[in-house]
């Protein structure tokens, strides 16, 4: 397995992975969002196995007043259903944590939909703790 930065050429497979999460993101929109991420110095990593992309992790960085350094945020992690259970999610998470550490992050947090109990157990198994509630509202 190889982990690398996502490129615009990955947009169609990333679109399909996002669809597996239950969200719609057409390839053209994904390519534009990837470009914006790269311009901001953050991005999406992909995992390849046997020449095919089998998972991705999207991350960002936030500077906050109440912490001595930036906070990394793993905002999306998905491994195609056929490749789950092979350590790909853990490898992607570890790679995101390394990127965040290299940028001086003092904390890495994960966002996960409240309905994804299996994902919550996965993150807890990697040492993440439930520390807060997150609220959302469309503007």
N, C-alpha and C positions, 0 to 999 in steps of 0.2 A: 504494500500500500504506500502511496505517496500523497503528501499533503502539500498543496501549493495555493498561491493566490488565484482567485477566480479572474477570468478574463471575459471580455465581451463575447468571445466564441462559446463560452459556457452558458450563455443566457437561455437557450432552449432547454437544456437539462435542468438548470436552476429553476426555471419556470415550472417544470414538471415536479421537481422536489417541493416547491412551495405549494403546488396543487395538492400534494400528499398531505400537507398540513391543513388543508381546507381553505386556503386563501387563493385568490386569483391574481396573478401577476404575469401578463403577457411577456414574451421574450424581449420585445422592444422596450418595454418599461423596465424590465430587469437590467438590460444593458445600460440604460440611462442612469439607473440607481447605482449600478456598479461604478460608473464613471464618477458620479458625485461622491461616492464613498472614497474612491482612490484619491480624488482631489482634496478630501478632508484628512487624508493620512490614515484612514481606517479601511475596513473592507469585509470581504467574504473570502473564506478559505474553502477549498474543495478537497475531498478525498477521492483519489483514483485507485481502483483495483482492477487489474487485468485490462487496463486501457480504457476503462469507463468510469465516469464520475458516479460515485455511489453515495455521496453525502456532502453536506456543506454546513458551514457555521458562519454566521454574520455577527460582527462585533463593532463596537464603537467606543468612544472615550469621552468622558464628561469631566469638566473641571468644576468642582464644587467648593463653596466657601467653608464648609464645616469639616473638611478633611485636608490633611497636609499635602496631598498629591491627588492626581486625577483618579477617577474611578473607571475601570473597564466594564463594559456591559456586553455579555453574550446574549444577543436578542433573538437569535434564531439558530436552531440546530435541527437538522433532519438528515436521517439516513434512509435510503430507499428500503422499503419493506423487505425486499429479498436479501439485503445485506445486513440486516440488523442482527445483533448478538455476536458480532465478530470483532468488537473492540473499536470500531470506527468512530462512534460517538465519543468515546473516551479520548481517542487520539486527537480528534478535532478540538475537543474541549481543552486538552493539554496544550495544543498549539496556540489557541486563542489566549490562554493564560500566559504563555511565554511571550507572545506579542505584547500583551498588556504590561507585563513585568519590564520588558525592554523599553517601554515608553514611560516608565516610572509610576505606574499605577500602584496605589496602596491597597486596593481592593478590587476584586472582580466579582460582579454580581450577575445573576442570570434572571431573565424574565421568562416566564412560562405561563401560558394560559391556565387559568384556575381549573379548567376541565381536564387537564392532562396529568392525571394521577401517576401514570407510569413514568412520565418525564420527571415528575417531582421526586419519585423514588430513585431514579437514575442519578439526578443531581445530588441528592442526599448521600447516595452511595459513593460519590466522588468527594464528599466532605463539605458540600455547600449546606448552609443552614437557613431555615426560614427566619428572616429577621425583620420583615416589615410587610405592610400591605401596599399594593400599588393600585391607584385609582386612575381611571381613564374617562375622558369625555371628549366627544367631537366638538370642535369649535363652532 
